[in-house]
Amino acid sequence: MKLRLALVTAVVMTGITGCQSYQRRPLHLDEYSRQWAQRPLDVESIQSYAASLSDCAETHAPYDSSDGLSLFEAEAVALHFNPQLRLTRAAAEVPLASAKEAGWWPDPQFELEILRFVDRGEKARFKLDGPSVTGVNASGLETSPIGVRRVGGDYIDDPWIVGAGLSVTVPISGRLAVEKDLRWSQYSAAWRRILVSEWELVTELRAAWLQWSTSTERLRITRDYVGQLETIAGMTEQLVEAGEMKPTEGRLLRIELARRRTEILSFEREEQQNRLTLLSLMGLAPSSPVSLEPKLSIDLVRLPVENQRGELVKHHPQIKSAEADYETAERQLRLEIRRQYPDLNIGPSYSLEEGFSRFGLGLGFPLPLWNRNRQAIAEAVAARETALVRAEAIVENALSALAQVELRLKYASQRRNALLETVAPLVEKQVEDSRTLLSLGEVDVLLLRDALTGSLDTKVELLDAALAKGRAANELQQMLQPRWFTPSQVDPKENN
């Protein structure tokens, strides 16, 4: 008996020793915050991202953060360090790990039952019998003598009852293969969400870069304007002192100068705020000393208008993500339907009772009579319908967004061209004529001020038009020619 128990214990312990052990990993956020402020930009993974970015139609210089970051270099940094993108990628590791380990048979179930008789009965004993009449003869009754006799008992010598069984689930329903397909589909959907996050990040980064570049240029031209006003103000003071200009006219120029200096403070705050937005998108600390190179335009998509609708539906990341979600819903329904069918439980059993051993084989499977996984199937059907409606809604929204972007791009281009072709030449001519008169001694300071102000306002309008055009071109390019950088673990063809 002891030998048998020792053997069973050895088998159980052998299975337990193959299990993984837990090891705690503490969270050191204080240390991480210090490292974040000193985050390096010349790591190998960023350089590889930059290389993948530079293989598109545009040509870029090799990645080098020491001389400042261009837009394409900033995209590489953001794709590596952006916190939300890193979180999305980390979340995708969960379904990937699940998919890699899916399809295993359930572990066999070992059962052991040990019982002991509490009442073991009575052992055999000797009993003293009294005299009794045993018969009648001629001399009378014959009485047997007093004697001792042995009485048998029902005593159990071996009080232990041992029962053991091993049950193995044989997935004859094919559920495991379907479940494995589902797990890989779930990872594919998670990977598509990574692509959407990358796509949204690059789109947002480019738009923010255009906004920062515009604010930088607006600040520069306003400072130039203020410098020119200061020169005119000096001349105005001389004219007022000489009595050639009214003090009220000179005061108007000083008011304009003070107002523009206050405006510069607002533009400086806007430029710094836009810079902080870029650093946040790139995953860099606000105190990062990196310099940024302005960029005021985005290349237009060279794609015929009649092909844009088809390319949008074919390549738009959100539409591809919706397709992956719908496929996951399909496979979830397939799995729930497959779970209706029973799997076979089979395994040997052994029992020991009163010293007698028995060995047998057990079979079992559920009968799909009432439940039949009705609730899960109904939920999966509804989830598939939801995924279908969601995919259709995303297609509708994407096509509507495409039309809106095309309209914005059209009118932003027309506005910029109109400013360049009509307004800007007239303003520059007015400034040139005013300076010519000034050089000839015909001083009209207020006229020159108005000409310079008109030139500044025209430049600001051109910047606004260029910003609107750049944003529309950025969105159109991202809709029709999206790019992603995280490779799929499912199908290498998806990475092309």
C-alpha positions in Angstrom: 0.0 0.0 0.0 2.8 2.5 0.9 4.6 1.6 -2.3 1.5 2.4 -4.4 1.0 5.8 -2.6 4.6 6.7 -3.1 4.3 6.0 -6.9 1.2 8.1 -7.2 2.9 11.0 -5.3 5.9 10.8 -7.6 3.8 11.0 -10.7 1.9 14.1 -9.4 5.1 15.8 -8.3 6.7 15.2 -11.6 3.9 17.1 -13.3 4.0 20.0 -10.8 7.7 20.5 -11.3 7.1 21.3 -15.0 5.0 24.4 -14.1 6.4 27.9 -14.3 7.2 29.8 -11.2 6.2 33.4 -10.4 8.8 36.1 -10.0 7.8 39.6 -8.9 9.0 42.6 -11.0 8.8 45.9 -9.1 7.8 49.2 -10.8 10.3 52.0 -10.5 8.6 55.1 -11.9 10.9 57.6 -10.2 13.9 56.1 -11.9 12.0 55.9 -15.2 11.1 59.6 -15.0 14.7 60.5 -14.7 15.7 58.3 -17.6 12.9 59.8 -19.7 14.4 63.3 -19.4 17.7 62.0 -20.8 16.3 59.8 -23.5 18.8 59.3 -26.4 17.8 59.8 -30.0 20.5 57.9 -31.8 19.4 54.4 -31.0 19.5 51.6 -33.6 15.7 51.1 -33.8 15.1 54.8 -34.6 17.7 54.7 -37.3 16.0 51.7 -38.8 12.6 53.5 -38.8 14.3 56.5 -40.5 15.7 54.1 -43.2 12.2 52.7 -43.8 10.8 56.2 -44.1 13.5 57.3 -46.6 12.7 54.6 -49.1 9.5 56.4 -50.2 9.3 58.8 -53.1 10.9 61.6 -51.2 14.6 61.6 -50.8 16.0 62.5 -47.4 19.4 62.9 -45.9 20.6 60.1 -43.6 19.2 60.2 -40.0 21.3 62.4 -37.8 19.8 64.0 -34.7 22.9 66.0 -33.8 22.0 68.8 -36.3 18.3 69.0 -35.3 15.3 66.9 -36.4 13.6 67.3 -39.7 10.0 66.1 -40.1 10.9 62.7 -41.4 13.4 62.2 -38.6 10.8 63.3 -36.1 8.4 60.7 -37.5 11.1 58.0 -36.8 11.5 59.2 -33.2 7.7 59.3 -32.7 7.2 55.9 -34.1 9.7 54.6 -31.6 8.9 56.6 -28.5 5.3 57.8 -28.6 3.7 56.6 -25.4 0.2 55.8 -26.8 1.8 53.8 -29.7 4.0 51.9 -27.3 1.0 51.0 -25.2 -0.9 49.8 -28.3 2.0 47.6 -29.4 2.4 46.2 -25.9 -1.4 45.4 -25.8 -1.0 43.5 -29.0 1.5 41.2 -27.4 -1.3 39.7 -25.3 -3.3 38.2 -28.2 0.0 37.3 -29.9 1.1 35.3 -26.8 -2.4 33.7 -26.7 -2.2 32.7 -30.3 1.2 31.2 -30.0 0.1 28.9 -27.2 -3.4 28.1 -28.4 -4.4 24.6 -29.6 -3.0 22.6 -26.7 -5.1 19.7 -25.4 -6.5 20.2 -21.9 -4.3 18.7 -19.2 -5.3 15.2 -18.1 -7.2 15.1 -14.8 -6.0 12.7 -12.2 -8.3 11.7 -9.4 -7.4 9.8 -6.2 -9.8 8.7 -3.5 -8.7 7.0 -0.3 -11.3 5.6 2.1 -11.0 3.6 5.3 -13.6 1.4 7.0 -14.5 3.0 10.4 -16.4 -0.1 11.6 -14.2 -3.1 10.7 -16.7 -5.7 12.1 -15.9 -8.5 14.6 -13.1 -11.0 14.5 -13.7 -14.8 15.0 -14.2 -15.8 18.7 -14.9 -18.9 20.9 -18.3 -19.1 22.6 -19.1 -21.2 25.8 -22.4 -23.1 25.2 -24.6 -24.4 28.0 -26.3 -27.9 28.1 -29.0 -28.4 25.7 -31.3 -31.3 24.8 -29.9 -33.1 21.8 -32.3 -36.0 21.5 -34.7 -38.6 23.1 -33.8 -42.3 23.7 -35.2 -45.2 25.7 -33.8 -44.0 28.9 -35.2 -40.5 28.4 -33.9 -37.1 27.3 -30.2 -36.9 26.3 -28.5 -33.7 27.2 -25.3 -32.6 25.6 -22.4 -31.7 27.8 -21.2 -28.1 28.3 -18.6 -27.2 25.6 -16.8 -24.4 23.7 -17.2 -23.7 20.0 -15.6 -21.2 17.5 -17.9 -18.6 16.0 -16.9 -16.9 12.7 -16.8 -13.0 12.5 -17.2 -10.4 9.7 -13.9 -8.6 10.5 -12.2 -6.7 7.6 -8.5 -7.3 7.6 -7.6 -4.6 5.0 -9.7 -1.5 5.9 -8.4 0.7 3.0 -10.3 1.5 -0.2 -8.3 3.2 -2.9 -9.7 4.5 -6.1 -7.7 6.3 -8.8 -8.5 7.5 -12.3 -7.0 9.4 -15.2 -9.3 11.4 -17.5 -8.1 12.8 -20.8 -10.3 15.1 -23.0 -10.0 14.1 -26.6 -11.2 17.1 -28.7 -13.0 15.2 -31.4 -15.2 18.2 -32.1 -12.3 20.1 -33.7 -12.8 22.9 -31.3 -9.1 23.4 -30.6 -8.2 24.1 -34.3 -11.0 26.6 -34.6 -10.0 28.3 -31.3 -6.4 28.6 -32.6 -7.7 30.3 -35.8 -9.7 32.6 -33.6 -6.6 33.6 -31.5 -4.6 34.4 -34.5 -7.5 36.4 -35.9 -7.6 38.4 -32.6 -3.9 39.1 -32.9 -4.4 40.2 -36.6 -7.1 42.6 -35.4 -4.8 43.9 -32.6 -2.0 44.3 -35.2 -4.4 46.3 -37.4 -5.0 48.6 -34.4 -1.3 49.2 -34.2 -1.3 50.3 -37.9 -4.2 52.6 -37.2 -2.3 54.1 -34.2 0.8 54.6 -36.4 -1.3 56.1 -39.1 -3.0 58.5 -36.7 0.3 59.4 -35.1 2.0 60.3 -38.3 -1.0 62.2 -39.5 -1.2 64.2 -36.2 2.6 64.7 -36.1 2.6 66.2 -39.6 -0.3 68.4 -38.9 1.3 69.6 -35.6 4.6 70.1 -37.4 2.9 72.3 -40.0 1.2 74.3 -37.2 4.5 74.8 -35.3 6.3 75.8 -38.5 3.6 78.3 -39.4 3.7 79.8 -35.9 7.5 80.0 -36.1 7.3 81.8 -39.5 4.6 84.1 -38.2 6.7 85.0 -35.3 9.7 85.7 -37.6 7.8 88.0 -40.0 6.1 89.9 -37.1 9.5 90.5 -35.5 10.8 91.8 -38.9 7.8 94.1 -39.1 8.3 95.4 -35.6 12.0 96.1 -36.5 10.9 98.1 -39.5 8.3 100.0 -37.3 11.0 100.8 -34.8 13.1 102.4 -37.7 10.0 104.4 -38.8 9.3 105.4 -35.2 12.7 106.8 -34.9 12.2 108.9 -38.0 8.7 109.9 -36.7 10.2 111.3 -33.4 12.6 113.4 -35.4 9.8 114.8 -37.6 7.6 115.6 -34.6 10.5 117.4 -32.9 11.1 119.3 -36.1 7.4 120.2 -36.3 7.0 118.4 -39.6 4.5 115.9 -38.2 1.7 116.3 -35.7 2.2 114.6 -32.3 -1.1 112.8 -32.8 0.2 111.1 -35.9 3.4 110.1 -34.2 1.4 108.7 -31.3 -0.5 106.5 -33.7 2.7 104.9 -34.8 3.8 104.3 -31.2 0.5 102.7 -30.4 0.9 100.3 -33.4 4.4 99.4 -32.3 3.3 98.7 -28.7 0.4 96.6 -30.0 2.6 94.5 -32.2 5.2 94.0 -29.4 2.4 92.6 -27.3 1.3 90.4 -30.2 4.8 89.0 -30.4 4.5 87.8 -26.8 1.3 85.9 -27.8 3.1 84.4 -30.8 6.0 83.3 -28.7 3.7 81.5 -26.3 1.9 79.8 -29.2 5.2 78.7 -30.8 6.4 77.3 -27.5 3.1 75.5 -26.9 3.2 74.0 -30.4 6.8 72.9 -29.8 5.7 71.1 -26.6 3.0 69.4 -28.5 5.6 68.0 -31.0 7.8 66.8 -28.1 4.9 65.1 -26.5 4.0 63.3 -29.8 7.6 62.2 -30.2 7.7 60.9 -26.6 10.4 63.4 -25.5 10.5 65.3 -22.3 9.4 69.0 -22.3 12.9 70.0 -21.4 14.5 68.2 -24.3 17.1 70.5 -26.0 16.6 69.1 -29.5 16.2 71.6 -32.3 13.5 71.2 -34.9 13.6 72.2 -38.6 10.4 73.9 -39.9 8.5 72.5 -42.9 5.6 74.5 -44.4 4.3 72.1 -47.0 3.3 68.4 -47.7 3.7 66.8 -51.1 0.5 66.3 -53.0 -0.8 62.9 -53.9 -0.1 62.0 -57.5 -3.1 59.8 -58.1 -5.9 60.2 -60.6 -9.2 61.4 -59.0 -11.1 58.4 -60.5 -8.9 56.0 -58.7 -9.0 57.6 -55.3 -12.2 56.1 -54.1 -11.0 52.5 -54.9 -7.6 53.1 -53.3 -9.2 54.5 -50.2 -11.4 51.5 -49.6 -8.5 49.2 -50.4 -5.8 50.7 -48.2 -7.4 52.9 -45.5 -6.1 51.7 -42.1 -9.4 52.1 -40.3 -11.2 50.2 -43.0 -8.6 47.4 -42.9 -9.0 47.3 -39.1 -12.8 47.0 -39.4 -12.3 44.1 -41.8 -10.0 42.4 -39.3 -12.6 42.9 -36.5 -15.3 41.4 -38.7 -13.2 38.4 -39.4 -12.6 37.9 -35.7 -16.4 38.1 -35.1 -16.9 35.4 -37.8 -14.4 33.1 -36.2 -15.8 33.7 -32.8 -19.2 32.6 -34.0 -17.7 29.5 -35.7 -16.0 28.6 -32.4 -19.2 28.9 -30.4 -21.1 26.8 -32.9 -18.4 24.2 -32.8 -18.6 24.1 -29.0 -22.1 22.6 -29.3 -20.5 19.3 -30.2 -19.2 17.2 -27.4 -15.6 16.2 -26.7 -14.7 12.7 -25.5 -13.5 12.1 -22.0 -11.6 8.9 -21.7 -9.1 7.4 -19.2 -8.2 4.3 -17.2 -9.4 3.8 -13.6 -8.0 1.6 -10.8 -9.5 0.6 -7.5 -8.3 -1.4 -4.5 -10.9 -2.7 -2.0 -10.3 -5.3 0.7 -7.1 -6.3 -1.0 -8.7 -6.9 -4.3 -7.5 -4.8 -7.3 -9.7 -3.7 -10.2 -8.7 -2.0 -13.4 -11.1 -0.5 -16.0 -11.6 2.2 -18.7 -14.0 5.1 -18.4 -15.7 7.0 -21.2 -17.9 10.1 -21.0 -19.2 13.0 -23.1 -21.9 15.6 -22.6 -25.2 15.3 -24.5 -26.2 18.4 -26.4 -29.9 18.2 -25.5 -31.0 21.5 -23.8 -28.2 24.1 -23.5 -26.3 23.5 -26.7 -24.3 26.8 -26.1 -27.4 28.8 -27.1 -26.4 32.0 -25.2 -22.9 32.2 -26.5 -24.0 31.6 -30.1 -26.7 34.3 -29.8 -24.1 36.8 -28.5 -21.6 35.9 -31.3 -24.3 36.4 -33.9 -25.1 39.8 -32.5 -21.4 40.7 -32.3 -20.9 39.7 -35.9 -23.8 42.0 -37.0 -22.3 44.8 -34.9 -18.9 44.3 -36.6 -20.7 44.5 -40.0 -22.5 47.7 -39.2 -19.3 49.2 -37.8 -17.3 48.3 -41.0 -20.0 49.9 -43.2 -20.1 53.0 -41.0 -16.3 53.4 -41.2 -16.4 53.1 -45.0 -19.1 55.8 -45.2 -17.1 58.1 -42.8 -13.9 57.6 -44.8 -15.6 58.4 -48.1 -17.2 61.5 -46.7 -13.9 62.6 -45.2 -12.2 62.1 -48.5 -14.7 64.4 -50.2 -14.3 67.0 -47.5 -10.5 66.9 -47.7 -10.6 67.3 -51.5 -12.8 70.3 -51.1 -10.6 71.9 -48.5 -7.5 71.2 -50.6 -9.1 72.8 -53.7 -10.2 76.0 -52.0 -7.0 76.4 -49.9 -5.0 76.1 -53.2 -7.2 78.6 -54.9 -7.0 81.1 -52.0 -3.2 80.8 -51.9 -2.9 81.2 -55.7 -5.1 84.2 -55.6 -3.1 85.9 -52.8 0.2 85.2 -54.7 -1.1 86.3 -58.1 -3.2 89.4 -57.2 -2.8 90.7 -53.6 0.9 90.1 -52.9 2.2 91.9 -56.0 0.0 95.0 -55.3 1.2 95.1 -51.7 4.8 94.7 -52.5 4.4 97.4 -55.2 3.0 99.7 -52.6 5.8 99.1 -50.1 8.4 99.6 -52.9 6.8 102.9 -54.0 6.7 104.2 -50.4 10.3 103.4 -49.9 11.2 105.1 -53.1 9.4 108.3 -52.1 11.1 108.1 -48.7 14.5 107.9 -50.4 13.6 111.0 -52.5 12.8 113.0 -49.4 9.1 112.9 -49.8 8.3 111.6 -46.3 4.9 110.0 -45.6 5.5 107.8 -42.6 1.9 106.8 -42.1 1.7 105.7 -45.8 4.8 103.6 -45.4 3.4 102.1 -42.2 0.1 101.2 -43.9 2.1 99.6 -46.7 4.2 97.5 -44.3 1.1 96.5 -42.3 -0.6 95.4 -45.6 2.5 93.4 -46.4 2.5 91.7 -43.0 -1.2 90.9 -43.2 -0.8 89.4 -46.7 2.1 87.3 -45.5 0.0 86.0 -42.6 -2.9 85.2 -45.0 -0.4 83.3 -47.2 0.8 81.4 -44.2 -2.8 80.5 -43.2 -3.6 79.4 -46.7 -0.4 77.3 -46.9 -1.3 75.8 -43.5 -4.8 74.8 -44.7 -3.4 73.4 -48.0 -0.7 71.5 -46.1 -3.1 70.0 -43.7 -5.5 68.9 -46.4 -2.6 67.5 -48.5 -1.4 65.6 -45.4 -4.8 64.0 -44.7 -5.3 63.1 -48.4 -1.8 61.5 -48.6 -2.5 59.5 -45.4 -5.9 58.4 -46.7 -4.7 57.2 -50.1 -1.1 56.2 -49.5 -0.8 55.1 -45.8 2.4 53.4 -44.6 3.0 51.3 -41.5 6.1 50.0 -39.9 5.3 47.3 -37.3 5.4 43.9 -39.2 2.7 41.3 -38.8 3.4 38.0 -37.2 0.6 36.3 -39.1 1.3 36.7 -42.8 4.5 38.3 -44.3 2.4 39.4 -47.3 0.5 41.8 -45.0 3.8 43.7 -44.5 4.1 44.8 -48.1 
